[in-house]
Amino acid sequence: MRIMASLAVVAALGAVPSLSHAAPMHAAWEKFKAGRALRHLSDDGERALADILTAQQFVAQGKVDQAVPPLYDAQKRLEAARKAEKRFNAAESALQPAPQHPASATHQPVTAPTDWVPVGGEFVASDILAPEKKAAVATANAQLKAGNSQAAAQTMQVVGEDVDFIIALAPLDQMEGAVNRATVFVEGHQPTQAADALNQALDGIVFVSQDFVETLPSASGTASAPAATAAPAAAPAPAPTSTK
């Protein structure tokens, strides 16, 4: 089964509630890059990825009928992600893949500018972190896998240092097309073709750094980085001088 090893980390993210539910706890933590990075993730995108991975498991087990519901859910969630703000428009050639997670060997690059949805992520411990802090980062990633994002956020606060966060971007049109094909194949009891379509959906994912995501233009054409300073207001015209 051709699937990026890193997807094991991001799969569970699709089943967890939004970090906005724990806003007070994360307010201070967002001074770190990893805390800010989690705000970029698309709730619908995360859940769509989890649905795709669930369907892939059913297909691999020969349970094609059981793969139908998660694929229906993935279709609905990808459509919701299309209407949401958490997506970016860029040509794949403009992306800067994270060296920690190279693209799949079967990855087919998207040649034209397209919308990318952040569907997951992973904390990355630097070599200079103390061993106990590296262990805490590993614990936080395990908590994300288990679906406990609040515990992961709290663990990262204990680390007390800035830690990079790698974000998984999925090309929306291509992923949605692959999911639609997979749905047709499972409904037609064609597991081999369904597996190929699901692999294509996952192979399109590209991992980039959180810093790079902040430079990407949104789907509406505006940059996700801080907005430029507004031009100063024009000075009021002088009052007319009275004459006698």
Secondary structure, DSSP 8 states (H G I E B T S, - for coil): ----TTHHHHHGGGGS--GGGGHHHHHHHTTSHHHHHGGGS-HHHHHHHHHHHHHHHHHHTT-HHHHHHHHHHHHHHHHHHHHSS--EEE-GGG--B-TTS---TT-----S-EEEEEEEEEEE--TTS-HHHHHHHHHHHHHHHTT-HHHHHHHHHHH-S--EEEEEEEEHHHHHHHHHHHHHHHHTT-HHHHHHHHHHHHHT-EEEEHHHHTTSBBTTS-BSS-------------------
